[in-house]
Amino acid sequence: MTQPLDSRQLRAFVILAQTGSFTQTAKKLFLSQSAISHAMKALEENVGCRLLDRVGKKVALTQAGEQLVHHAEKILQEMGAARDSLQHLSKWGKGRIRLGASSTACQYILPGVLREFKQSFPECHVTIEPGDTEECVDLVQDNRVDLAVTMQPRHAVSLEFLPLFTDELSFLMAPLHPWATTGHVVREEIPRQNYVLYNKNSYTFRLIEEYFRDEEMVLNTVIELGSMEAIKELVKLGVGLSILAPWIAHRELEENSLVAVPLGRRKLKRHWGILHRCGKRLSLAEETFVGLCRSVTAELSAKLF
């Protein structure tokens, strides 16, 4: 493989081409004339041809030298642009943050977090990639996002999980449902109810399925949807029951348009948090985002749980 050219030699070469003088080049670079001479000799040996003609104290470019100086100027400009770009990123509020998040987090957690975040980092570019828990794991592992707000996965090799809060799933139903009026679930009736549940491919659906399998029950799912809002509206209309975390239906529960009843003696809990790659050193923007997530979800927990 061809060895890359030395950037210091290229810089000295470009200045020498501009000044035509070893003395002036040495002064500009705060080096000795001997150092410049040795650098040019090494550069000529590296490229395998003569670049300079020395006429007395003056220096003229050969044809090869003219061609190289054209490329060298572009290379040095690109290197300067790269340095400027990195310095730009290091300034307060600059840069980017790539987030992964479940649809629930996108709808109910991130709005409050991002409102506060943009006040601290108004020029930080934020992108959000929606995805369920397993999709978020892939996004983080593949370095397509920096952080993911999601539920704790069972298997997440090389990922670190920063806990935020724990919720509990409940039956959600219209106020006229018999269970709502008594506040009590009749166990024998659970498999006979109609259910409006979240996406069958979701992590939450699998948790629900496993929970009732352990109870030796199979739920009668009549509708599955990818929208929490649509699920709540159908439940209000009495199309069926759903199984959701009460904090997702906080407004509806306060308005008494929906009623939450516990699943049973055994709880079905989910652990929410932030995923990132193990060993990753969080930037100031990322640390601020994590802190805001903790603050927003702590307020949520204090109100609802």
JONOR-V954759 format. One record per helix or strand of 2 or more residues. SS is the DSSP state (h for helix, s for strand). FROM is the first residue (numbers start at 1). LEN is the number of residues. Records with the same first field share a line. If there is no record, write none. Layout:
BEGIN
SS = FROM-LEN / FROM-LEN
END
This chain:
BEGIN
h = 7-13 / 22-8 / 33-15 / 63-28 / 103-6 / 110-11 / 133-9 / 178-5 / 187-6 / 203-12 / 228-9 / 246-10 / 284-21
s = 52-4 / 58-4 / 96-6 / 125-6 / 147-5 / 159-15 / 194-5 / 220-6 / 241-5 / 259-4 / 269-9
END
